């Protein structure tokens, strides 16, 4: 019997948006150079942040001056495409992998299998969005759902994902919108953009992560080895210049 491929699982990390984006960029670069295995990780943003897509040039000026609970809301740029995402009350996943053949959408959907499986086990059925290219005129990533996004049966966009491909290696990360603050979300995107969803009770971030880790193992046919970032890895990551 063939032995399963081993992926690295980096434990849940809470950090600034600048640091989180540097980690994802570093993981992709290391994997691309053959020095790092495929990786799965989950993280949260502290303080809250708005992440801009790599090519997103236009955004409201007032985003630079937002605060939430006494903290300035960070403005950071992702290495991936897409539009702005507000990271508050959310959980982000990141997958770094290679060897996925097919189109961009096929790669998205291959990676998203574990999200669909895991959330179904948590009592939430998800399917792909169906919005067309008109989404590019909306600065809010969660304002529409494309074929790269996962929505509930009621049409609530629970997960918005973005992807960067380099020479066969892929970084895909995405935000799971769990408990967004209505006031902050409205300040950022406007009242008409806000919708809420009733997720099952007693869904802690730890429980969600545990279920999604098991789903990733099943969907990808892999073993996940827990390995926090080392001191040397942190030094290399923190030395990367920010994108914004």
Secondary structure, 3 states (H helix, E strand, C coil): CCCCEEEEEEEEEEECHHHHHHHHHHHHHHHHCCCCCCEEEEEEECCCEEEECCCCCCCCHHHHHCEECCEECEEEECCCCCCEEEECCEEEEEEEEECCCCCHHHHHHHHHHHHHHHHHHCCCCEEECCCCHHHHHCCEHHHCCCCCEEEECCCCEEEEEEEEEECCEEEEEEEEECCCCHHHHHHHHCHHHCCCCCCCCCCCHHHHHHHHHHHHHHHHCEEEEECCCCHHHHHHHHCCCCCC
